Amino acid sequence: MLDFVGDMLRELGVSDVATANNGVNGAKVFDLAVSKPEVVLCDLNMPGADGFEFMEALAERKYAGGVILISGMDERTLNSASLMARFHRLQVLATITKPVDKGALSEALSKLR
């Protein structure tokens, strides 16, 4: 999934793509980035620290970029995740269900301020 979405982002013109396989590694990659990303894609179901925990880590770091939530879970879970992200003052651009559709991803990226 990481490679698939990463390739899709590159096809959509995103030149700098960093990936992590769970929330703990995601926070590490975020912390090591010289310039913080304009957008973060967050899968809700990850091993170790899940997407909810990763969003809390982003909020602790006062992340001001866009967040795109991705999940194979039901719409209710995606809605709960979106509400939680907004509670933490994260800018949710979109919620996308798996399998990720290139058109939906492109539309979400276009909402980036």
Order of alpha helices (4+ residues) and beta strands (2+ residues): alpha-alpha-beta-alpha-beta-alpha-beta-alpha
